[in-house]
Amino acid sequence: MFFPCICFKKKIVSHMDEYMFFPNQTRNMELLTEFKVDAELRKVVVESSLHHPTHLLPTGTCILVEGVLKQVPVPGKHVVRLEVEKILHVGKVEQEKYPLSQKKLPMDFLRKFSYFRPRTTTVASVTRIRSALTFANHTFFQNNSFLYVQLPTITTTDSEGFSEKFHVTTLAGKGKRVEPTEDKEPDGLSLETVKAAITEKSNLVKELERSESNREALVTAVQDLKKTNELALQLEAREKSKSKSRKDKVIPGNFFPQETYLTVSGQLHLETYACALGNVYSCGPRFRADKIESAKHAAEMWMVEVEIAFAELKDAMNCADDLVKFLSKWVLEHCMDDMKFVQKRIDKNSIHRLESIISCSFEKVSYTTAIEILEKATNQKSPHLKKLKFGAALTDDHLSYLADTIFKKPVIVCNYPKETKPFNVRLNDDGKTVAAFDVVLPKGGVVISGSQKEERLDVLMTRMREMGLPREQYEWYLEIQRHGIVKHSGFSLAFDRFVLFTTGLTDIKDVIPFPRSFGKVSN
């Protein structure tokens, strides 16, 4: 607390993005500015004798000053002020070329200048909230005895089995990509054709054995069948060899000898540590090459991934529930100044929404129940929603409708059809659904997706065959299923989406420091 009799030296560094210039009757000129420190509005006073005002006034100017900090005798808009005694640095701007010289610039315009965006009040508040949420994530998991694991950005595995991936190569611009030469099957035969021939010839041998009329024809048929079986074995060996070399689809000289990608998810890698060390988590960028334009999607997004050993689906859902409430409470306790700004300038319901998240219980519904609710909605109140039948994937519109309109609070949708989820999600007893869930927040959409992982090797391999996944690509993952596997469950928090939900902004590219999206990357 400051008293009129107390003053001290203070250095201040700031950008002159919101500075105002006023004439003064007792002095020639003064330069006044406002900024927030510990929720108190303060004024910086610079006498014109210290520096020419025209060098300090332009928006974007950076100054470092030293002076005496005093309490204002009659508090009004300002509680304290800094009377500048020395100017240590002035970072000038070219006002005509500075893109932020105008006030109230739209967010889509600011995206073109991501290197200047942190100087705006909105992005500065978003950045502080994002920083606090990052720390809160680590605090939550460290307080609950989770180990932090750094996962690779470059991988050879598609963790979901159906993702659009970014390929990694050092050969770009060094010549045309060349596929390796593959040996052709002898006489143009395929393995499927030979297997069909084996079936026919086996039937012929059985017929000749039953008739016992032509022993010579039977001997010939048996020899022919034997040769065909040998040919099938050769083709199978060839297919296996080609399958093993499927990853080597780049010309020699590439940094990695096999196909590599930017990771879509670190969940598979994280499972290996959960099965060895217990509860683990990781934070990092994840990449998707989906060619879509969406306000809630970017090509590079940060994810918080969690895996819990000896856990079933309900355990992962409870942990996700606790995490969302912890993060919401943390923001209100540590970022209230910025949240008041968000409430005033961006979303008037932002603080109330976080408070309601903390106090309410999350609604849990199965996919089947959700389909029934949405079917009634499409027929009655919301004809704009796409009609659904069992097995269809729920869109963001469908899930948001459940949280925003039906329940008006967070919703956890669980037990999805197996066709809509990755291959390693545990198959339920009905054989149709899997142990997966999504956490949907009002005005925030899906922020968490999770599942219980399949620990039964035979079921896992069946799911891989159903999805047509190359076994050799996942052989390392199958190894952990063979040796000392434990039940485990986990989830992924779309961190950028949670920041978007917290700040009330409408486009995810406005909460990511340097966003990358389809067709857009500038620096």
C-alpha positions as CSV (number, residue, x, y, z in Angstrom):
1,M,0.0,0.0,0.0
2,F,1.3,3.5,-0.9
3,F,1.2,6.5,1.4
4,P,1.7,10.2,0.4
5,C,4.9,10.5,2.4
6,I,6.5,7.4,0.8
7,C,8.1,7.5,-2.6
8,F,10.9,5.4,-4.3
9,K,12.9,5.1,-7.5
10,K,11.2,3.0,-10.2
11,K,12.2,1.9,-13.7
12,I,9.4,1.4,-16.1
13,V,9.5,-0.3,-19.5
14,S,6.5,0.0,-21.8
15,H,5.2,0.4,-25.3
16,M,3.4,3.7,-26.0
17,D,0.4,2.0,-27.5
18,E,-2.1,3.8,-25.3
19,Y,-0.3,6.9,-24.4
20,M,-2.1,10.3,-24.4
21,F,-0.6,13.8,-24.8
22,F,-1.9,16.7,-22.8
23,P,-0.8,20.4,-22.5
24,N,-0.2,21.6,-18.9
25,Q,-0.7,25.1,-17.6
26,T,2.2,25.2,-15.2
27,R,4.7,23.5,-17.5
28,N,5.2,23.7,-21.2
29,M,4.1,20.1,-21.8
30,E,3.6,16.8,-20.1
31,L,3.3,13.3,-21.4
32,L,0.8,11.1,-19.6
33,T,0.1,7.4,-19.9
34,E,-1.8,4.8,-18.1
35,F,-0.9,1.2,-17.4
36,K,-1.9,-1.5,-14.9
37,V,0.3,-2.9,-12.2
38,D,-1.3,-4.9,-9.4
39,A,-4.7,-3.7,-10.5
40,E,-3.8,0.0,-9.8
41,L,-4.0,2.6,-12.6
42,R,-0.8,4.7,-12.7
43,K,0.2,7.8,-14.6
44,V,3.7,8.5,-16.0
45,V,4.6,12.2,-16.1
46,V,7.5,13.3,-18.4
47,E,8.5,16.9,-18.6
48,S,9.2,18.2,-22.1
49,S,12.7,19.3,-21.0
50,L,13.7,15.6,-20.7
51,H,12.8,14.6,-24.2
52,H,11.1,16.0,-27.2
53,P,7.4,15.0,-27.0
54,T,7.1,14.3,-30.7
55,H,9.5,11.3,-30.3
56,L,7.5,9.8,-27.4
57,L,3.9,10.3,-28.7
58,P,3.6,7.9,-31.6
59,T,1.8,4.7,-30.9
60,G,4.2,1.8,-30.7
61,T,7.1,3.8,-29.1
62,C,9.0,1.9,-26.5
63,I,10.4,3.8,-23.5
64,L,12.5,2.9,-20.4
65,V,12.3,5.5,-17.7
66,E,13.4,6.0,-14.1
67,G,11.7,8.2,-11.6
68,V,9.8,8.6,-8.3
69,L,6.6,6.7,-7.7
70,K,4.1,8.7,-5.6
71,Q,0.5,8.3,-4.5
72,V,-1.8,10.8,-6.0
73,P,-3.1,13.2,-3.2
74,V,-6.7,13.1,-4.5
75,P,-7.2,9.7,-6.1
76,G,-9.4,9.8,-9.2
77,K,-8.7,7.8,-12.3
78,H,-5.1,7.4,-11.3
79,V,-4.1,6.1,-7.9
80,V,-0.3,6.5,-8.2
81,R,1.9,8.3,-10.7
82,L,5.6,8.0,-11.8
83,E,7.3,11.4,-12.0
84,V,10.1,10.7,-14.5
85,E,13.6,11.9,-13.7
86,K,15.5,10.1,-16.4
87,I,14.7,8.6,-19.8
88,L,17.0,5.6,-20.3
89,H,15.8,4.4,-23.7
90,V,13.4,5.4,-26.5
91,G,12.5,2.9,-29.2
92,K,11.1,5.0,-32.1
93,V,8.6,3.9,-34.7
94,E,8.0,4.9,-38.3
95,Q,4.4,6.0,-37.7
96,E,3.4,5.9,-41.4
97,K,4.5,2.3,-41.7
98,Y,3.5,1.0,-38.3
99,P,0.4,-1.3,-38.8
100,L,-1.0,-0.7,-35.3
101,S,-1.1,3.1,-35.5
102,Q,-4.9,2.9,-35.8
103,K,-7.1,2.0,-32.9
104,K,-9.7,-0.8,-32.7
105,L,-8.2,-2.9,-35.4
106,P,-10.2,-6.1,-36.2
107,M,-8.7,-9.4,-35.1
108,D,-8.6,-10.8,-38.6
109,F,-6.4,-7.8,-39.6
110,L,-4.1,-8.4,-36.7
111,R,-3.5,-12.0,-37.8
112,K,-1.5,-10.6,-40.7
113,F,0.9,-9.1,-38.2
114,S,1.4,-11.9,-35.6
115,Y,4.8,-10.4,-34.7
116,F,3.1,-7.1,-33.5
117,R,-0.1,-8.6,-32.0
118,P,1.3,-9.0,-28.5
119,R,1.4,-5.1,-28.3
120,T,-2.4,-4.9,-28.4
121,T,-4.3,-5.0,-25.1
122,T,-6.5,-7.9,-26.2
123,V,-3.7,-10.2,-27.2
124,A,-1.6,-9.3,-24.2
125,S,-4.5,-10.4,-21.9
126,V,-5.0,-13.6,-23.9
127,T,-1.3,-14.3,-23.6
128,R,-1.3,-13.8,-19.8
129,I,-4.3,-16.1,-19.5
130,R,-2.7,-18.7,-21.8
131,S,0.5,-18.6,-19.7
132,A,-1.5,-19.0,-16.5
133,L,-3.4,-22.0,-17.9
134,T,-0.1,-23.6,-19.0
135,F,1.2,-23.3,-15.5
136,A,-2.1,-24.5,-14.1
137,N,-2.0,-27.7,-16.2
138,H,1.4,-28.6,-14.9
139,T,0.3,-27.7,-11.3
140,F,-2.7,-30.0,-11.5
141,F,-0.8,-33.0,-12.7
142,Q,2.2,-32.5,-10.5
143,N,0.0,-32.1,-7.5
144,N,-1.6,-35.4,-8.4
145,S,1.7,-37.3,-8.7
146,F,1.7,-37.6,-12.5
147,L,5.1,-37.8,-14.3
148,Y,5.8,-35.3,-17.1
149,V,7.1,-37.1,-20.3
150,Q,8.4,-35.3,-23.4
151,L,7.2,-37.0,-26.6
152,P,8.6,-36.9,-30.1
153,T,7.4,-34.5,-32.7
154,I,8.6,-36.8,-35.6
155,T,7.1,-40.2,-35.8
156,T,6.5,-43.2,-38.1
157,T,3.1,-44.0,-36.7
158,D,-0.4,-42.7,-37.3
159,S,-1.8,-42.9,-33.8
160,E,-5.4,-42.9,-34.9
161,G,-5.1,-44.8,-38.1
162,F,-7.0,-42.4,-40.4
163,S,-5.4,-39.0,-39.9
164,E,-4.2,-36.5,-42.6
165,K,-0.5,-36.2,-41.8
166,F,2.4,-33.9,-42.7
167,H,5.3,-35.8,-44.2
168,V,8.8,-35.1,-43.1
169,T,11.6,-35.2,-45.6
170,T,15.0,-33.5,-46.2
171,L,14.7,-34.0,-50.0
172,A,12.4,-31.2,-50.8
173,G,13.8,-29.3,-53.8
174,K,16.5,-31.8,-54.4
175,G,14.8,-33.6,-57.2
176,K,11.6,-35.5,-58.0
177,R,10.3,-38.0,-55.5
178,V,11.0,-41.5,-56.7
179,E,9.1,-44.5,-55.5
180,P,11.3,-47.7,-55.0
181,T,11.1,-50.3,-57.7
182,E,8.9,-53.2,-56.7
183,D,9.3,-56.7,-58.1
184,K,6.3,-57.8,-60.2
185,E,4.5,-61.0,-59.4
186,P,5.5,-63.8,-61.7
187,D,3.4,-63.8,-64.9
188,G,1.4,-60.9,-63.5
189,L,-0.3,-63.1,-60.9
190,S,-1.6,-61.7,-57.6
191,L,-1.7,-63.5,-54.3
192,E,-5.5,-63.4,-54.4
193,T,-5.7,-65.0,-57.8
194,V,-3.3,-67.8,-56.7
195,K,-5.4,-68.4,-53.5
196,A,-8.5,-68.7,-55.6
197,A,-6.8,-71.2,-57.8
198,I,-5.8,-73.2,-54.8
199,T,-9.4,-73.4,-53.7
200,E,-10.5,-74.7,-57.1
201,K,-7.6,-77.2,-57.4
202,S,-8.3,-78.5,-53.8
203,N,-11.9,-79.1,-54.8
204,L,-10.8,-80.9,-57.9
205,V,-8.5,-83.2,-55.9
206,K,-11.3,-84.0,-53.5
207,E,-13.6,-84.9,-56.4
208,L,-10.9,-87.2,-58.0
209,E,-10.3,-88.9,-54.6
210,R,-14.0,-89.6,-54.2
211,S,-14.4,-91.1,-57.7
212,E,-11.2,-93.2,-57.7
213,S,-11.7,-93.7,-61.4
214,N,-8.7,-91.9,-62.8
215,R,-5.6,-92.3,-60.6
216,E,-3.3,-90.7,-63.2
217,A,-5.5,-87.5,-63.2
218,L,-5.4,-87.5,-59.4
219,V,-1.6,-87.6,-59.3
220,T,-1.4,-84.8,-61.8
221,A,-3.9,-82.7,-59.8
222,V,-2.1,-83.3,-56.5
223,Q,1.2,-82.2,-58.1
224,D,-0.4,-79.1,-59.7
225,L,-1.9,-78.2,-56.3
226,K,1.5,-78.6,-54.6
227,K,3.1,-76.2,-57.2
228,T,0.3,-73.7,-56.7
229,N,0.8,-73.9,-52.9
230,E,4.5,-73.3,-53.4
231,L,3.7,-70.3,-55.6
232,A,1.4,-68.9,-53.0
233,L,4.1,-69.2,-50.3
234,Q,6.5,-67.3,-52.6
235,L,4.0,-64.6,-53.2
236,E,3.2,-64.3,-49.5
237,A,6.9,-64.0,-48.7
238,R,7.2,-61.4,-51.4
239,E,4.2,-59.5,-50.0
240,K,5.7,-59.6,-46.5
241,S,9.0,-58.3,-47.8
242,K,7.2,-55.5,-49.7
243,S,5.2,-54.8,-46.6
244,K,8.3,-54.4,-44.5
245,S,9.8,-52.0,-47.1
246,R,6.6,-50.0,-47.4
247,K,8.1,-47.4,-45.1
248,D,11.1,-47.0,-47.5
249,K,9.2,-45.0,-50.1
250,V,11.7,-42.2,-50.5
251,I,14.8,-42.0,-52.7
252,P,18.1,-42.8,-51.0
253,G,19.7,-39.9,-49.1
254,N,16.7,-38.9,-47.0
255,F,17.5,-38.2,-43.4
256,F,15.3,-41.1,-42.2
257,P,15.2,-44.3,-44.2
258,Q,11.4,-44.7,-43.8
259,E,8.3,-42.6,-44.1
260,T,8.1,-40.1,-41.2
261,Y,5.4,-37.6,-40.2
262,L,4.8,-34.7,-37.8
263,T,2.9,-36.3,-34.9
264,V,-0.9,-36.2,-34.9
265,S,-1.0,-37.4,-31.3
266,G,1.5,-38.6,-28.7
267,Q,-1.0,-41.0,-27.1
268,L,0.6,-44.2,-28.3
269,H,4.0,-43.2,-27.1
270,L,2.6,-42.0,-23.8
271,E,1.0,-45.4,-23.2
272,T,4.4,-47.1,-23.1
273,Y,5.4,-44.9,-20.1
274,A,2.0,-45.4,-18.4
275,C,2.5,-49.2,-18.6
276,A,5.9,-48.8,-17.0
277,L,5.7,-45.9,-14.6
278,G,2.1,-45.2,-13.8
279,N,0.2,-42.0,-14.4
280,V,1.9,-39.7,-17.0
281,Y,1.1,-36.6,-19.0
282,S,2.7,-34.6,-21.8
283,C,2.2,-31.2,-23.4
284,G,3.2,-30.3,-26.9
285,P,2.3,-29.3,-30.5
286,R,0.3,-31.7,-32.6
287,F,-0.1,-31.5,-36.4
288,R,-3.0,-32.2,-38.7
289,A,-3.0,-31.7,-42.5
290,D,-6.7,-31.4,-42.8
291,K,-7.5,-29.0,-45.7
292,I,-10.3,-27.2,-43.9
293,E,-11.2,-23.7,-42.9
294,S,-12.6,-23.7,-39.3
295,A,-12.7,-21.2,-36.4
296,K,-11.8,-24.1,-34.1
297,H,-9.1,-25.8,-36.0
298,A,-5.5,-25.0,-36.9
299,A,-2.8,-27.1,-38.6
300,E,-0.6,-26.9,-35.4
301,M,-2.4,-27.0,-32.1
302,W,-1.1,-27.7,-28.5
303,M,-2.5,-30.7,-26.7
304,V,-2.2,-31.9,-23.1
305,E,-2.2,-35.7,-23.2
306,V,-2.8,-37.9,-20.2
307,E,-2.6,-41.6,-19.5
308,I,-3.6,-43.3,-16.3
309,A,-2.4,-46.8,-15.4
310,F,-4.8,-49.4,-13.9
311,A,-7.7,-47.1,-14.9
312,E,-11.0,-47.7,-16.7
313,L,-13.2,-45.2,-18.7
314,K,-14.9,-43.7,-15.6
315,D,-11.5,-42.9,-14.0
316,A,-10.4,-40.9,-17.1
317,M,-13.8,-39.1,-17.2
318,N,-13.5,-38.1,-13.6
319,C,-10.0,-36.9,-14.1
320,A,-11.1,-34.8,-17.1
321,D,-13.9,-33.3,-15.0
322,D,-11.5,-32.4,-12.2
323,L,-9.0,-30.9,-14.7
324,V,-11.6,-28.6,-16.3
325,K,-12.8,-27.3,-13.0
326,F,-9.3,-26.8,-11.7
327,L,-8.3,-24.8,-14.8
328,S,-11.4,-22.6,-14.6
329,K,-10.9,-21.9,-10.9
330,W,-7.2,-21.1,-11.5
331,V,-8.0,-18.5,-14.1
332,L,-10.4,-16.7,-11.8
333,E,-8.0,-16.8,-8.9
334,H,-4.8,-15.7,-10.8
335,C,-6.1,-13.7,-13.9
336,M,-9.0,-11.7,-12.5
337,D,-7.7,-8.4,-13.9
338,D,-7.4,-9.9,-17.4
339,M,-10.8,-11.6,-17.1
340,K,-12.5,-8.4,-16.2
341,F,-11.0,-6.9,-19.3
342,V,-12.3,-9.9,-21.3
343,Q,-15.7,-9.5,-19.7
344,K,-15.8,-5.8,-20.6
345,R,-14.3,-5.9,-24.1
346,I,-14.9,-9.4,-25.5
347,D,-17.5,-11.5,-23.7
348,K,-19.7,-10.2,-20.9
349,N,-20.5,-13.7,-19.7
350,S,-17.0,-15.0,-19.6
351,I,-16.5,-14.9,-15.8
352,H,-20.0,-16.2,-15.1
353,R,-19.4,-19.1,-17.5
354,L,-16.2,-20.1,-15.6
355,E,-18.0,-19.8,-12.3
356,S,-20.8,-22.1,-13.4
357,I,-18.2,-24.7,-14.7
358,I,-16.7,-24.9,-11.2
359,S,-20.0,-25.2,-9.4
360,C,-22.0,-27.5,-11.6
361,S,-22.0,-31.3,-12.1
362,F,-21.2,-32.5,-15.7
363,E,-24.0,-34.3,-17.4
364,K,-23.1,-37.8,-18.6
365,V,-25.0,-39.4,-21.6
366,S,-24.2,-42.3,-23.9
367,Y,-23.9,-41.8,-27.6
368,T,-27.2,-43.7,-28.1
369,T,-29.0,-41.4,-25.7
370,A,-27.5,-38.4,-27.5
371,I,-28.7,-39.7,-30.8
372,E,-32.2,-40.0,-29.4
373,I,-32.2,-36.5,-28.0
374,L,-30.8,-35.0,-31.3
375,E,-33.3,-36.9,-33.4
376,K,-36.2,-35.3,-31.5
377,A,-34.4,-31.9,-31.9
378,T,-34.0,-32.2,-35.6
379,N,-37.7,-33.1,-36.0
380,Q,-39.0,-30.3,-33.7
381,K,-37.0,-27.3,-32.6
382,S,-33.8,-27.4,-34.7
383,P,-34.4,-28.5,-38.2
384,H,-31.0,-27.1,-39.2
385,L,-29.3,-29.9,-37.5
386,K,-28.3,-32.8,-39.8
387,K,-30.4,-35.9,-39.1
388,L,-28.5,-38.8,-37.6
389,K,-28.8,-42.6,-37.3
390,F,-26.7,-44.9,-35.1
391,G,-23.1,-45.2,-36.4
392,A,-22.9,-41.6,-37.6
393,A,-20.2,-39.3,-36.2
394,L,-21.5,-36.5,-34.1
395,T,-20.5,-33.1,-35.5
396,D,-19.4,-30.1,-33.5
397,D,-22.9,-28.6,-34.1
398,H,-24.6,-31.7,-32.6
399,L,-22.4,-31.8,-29.6
400,S,-22.6,-28.0,-29.0
401,Y,-26.4,-28.2,-29.2
402,L,-26.4,-30.8,-26.3
403,A,-24.3,-28.5,-24.1
404,D,-25.7,-25.1,-25.1
405,T,-29.4,-25.8,-25.7
406,I,-30.4,-29.1,-24.1
407,F,-28.5,-29.4,-20.9
408,K,-27.1,-25.8,-20.6
409,K,-24.0,-27.1,-18.9
410,P,-20.9,-29.3,-19.6
411,V,-21.8,-32.7,-21.1
412,I,-19.7,-35.9,-21.3
413,V,-20.8,-38.1,-24.2
414,C,-19.5,-41.7,-24.0
415,N,-19.6,-45.1,-25.6
416,Y,-19.3,-44.2,-29.3
417,P,-19.7,-46.6,-32.3
418,K,-16.4,-48.3,-33.0
419,E,-16.3,-47.0,-36.5
420,T,-16.0,-43.4,-35.3
421,K,-13.0,-43.9,-33.0
422,P,-9.3,-45.0,-33.3
423,F,-8.3,-48.6,-33.6
424,N,-6.9,-48.9,-30.0
425,V,-10.0,-47.8,-28.1
426,R,-11.4,-50.7,-26.0
427,L,-14.3,-52.6,-27.5
428,N,-17.4,-52.8,-25.3
429,D,-19.2,-56.0,-24.5
430,D,-21.9,-55.2,-27.1
431,G,-19.3,-55.5,-29.9
432,K,-20.6,-52.3,-31.5
433,T,-19.4,-49.5,-29.3
434,V,-16.1,-48.5,-27.7
435,A,-15.1,-47.0,-24.4
436,A,-14.6,-43.4,-25.6
437,F,-15.8,-40.0,-24.4
438,D,-15.9,-36.3,-25.3
439,V,-16.2,-33.4,-22.9
440,V,-18.3,-30.6,-24.4
441,L,-18.5,-27.2,-22.8
442,P,-21.2,-24.5,-23.4
443,K,-19.9,-22.0,-25.9
444,G,-16.7,-24.0,-26.1
445,G,-17.5,-27.2,-27.9
446,V,-15.4,-30.3,-27.5
447,V,-12.3,-29.6,-25.4
448,I,-11.4,-33.1,-24.3
449,S,-11.5,-36.5,-26.0
450,G,-10.5,-39.6,-24.2
451,S,-10.9,-43.4,-24.0
452,Q,-10.0,-46.6,-22.3
453,K,-7.3,-48.4,-24.3
454,E,-7.7,-52.0,-25.7
455,E,-5.5,-54.3,-23.6
456,R,-6.6,-57.6,-25.3
457,L,-4.1,-58.3,-28.1
458,D,-6.5,-60.5,-30.2
459,V,-9.2,-57.8,-30.1
460,L,-6.7,-55.1,-31.0
461,M,-5.4,-57.0,-34.0
462,T,-8.9,-57.7,-35.2
463,R,-9.7,-54.0,-35.0
464,M,-6.5,-53.2,-37.0
465,R,-7.5,-55.7,-39.7
466,E,-11.0,-54.2,-39.9
467,M,-9.5,-50.7,-40.5
468,G,-6.9,-52.0,-42.9
469,L,-3.9,-50.8,-40.9
470,P,-0.4,-52.1,-41.8
471,R,0.6,-54.3,-38.9
472,E,4.4,-53.6,-39.4
473,Q,3.8,-49.9,-38.7
474,Y,2.4,-50.7,-35.3
475,E,4.6,-53.7,-34.4
476,W,6.3,-51.7,-31.6
477,Y,2.9,-50.8,-30.1
478,L,1.8,-54.4,-30.2
479,E,4.9,-55.4,-28.3
480,I,3.7,-53.6,-25.2
481,Q,0.4,-55.5,-25.4
482,R,2.3,-58.8,-25.4
483,H,4.5,-58.1,-22.4
484,G,3.1,-56.9,-19.1
485,I,0.2,-54.9,-20.3
486,V,-2.1,-53.2,-17.8
487,K,-5.5,-51.6,-18.1
488,H,-5.1,-47.9,-18.8
489,S,-7.2,-45.0,-19.9
490,G,-6.5,-41.4,-20.9
491,F,-7.5,-38.3,-22.7
492,S,-6.3,-35.3,-24.7
493,L,-7.1,-31.7,-23.8
494,A,-7.2,-29.4,-26.8
495,F,-5.3,-26.6,-25.0
496,D,-5.9,-23.9,-27.6
497,R,-9.7,-24.6,-27.6
498,F,-9.8,-24.2,-23.8
499,V,-8.0,-20.8,-24.0
500,L,-10.6,-19.9,-26.7
501,F,-13.4,-20.9,-24.4
502,T,-11.9,-19.0,-21.4
503,T,-11.4,-15.8,-23.3
504,G,-14.7,-15.8,-25.2
505,L,-13.0,-15.1,-28.6
506,T,-14.5,-16.8,-31.6
507,D,-11.5,-17.9,-33.7
508,I,-8.8,-20.2,-32.5
509,K,-6.2,-18.4,-34.6
510,D,-6.6,-15.4,-32.2
511,V,-5.4,-17.4,-29.1
512,I,-2.4,-19.1,-30.8
513,P,0.7,-16.9,-30.8
514,F,1.8,-17.8,-34.4
515,P,-1.1,-19.7,-36.0
516,R,-0.8,-22.0,-39.0
517,S,-3.8,-23.0,-41.0
518,F,-4.7,-24.3,-44.4
519,G,-2.9,-22.1,-47.0
520,K,-1.8,-19.6,-44.3
521,V,1.7,-19.4,-42.8
522,S,3.6,-16.1,-42.9
523,N,6.5,-16.3,-40.5
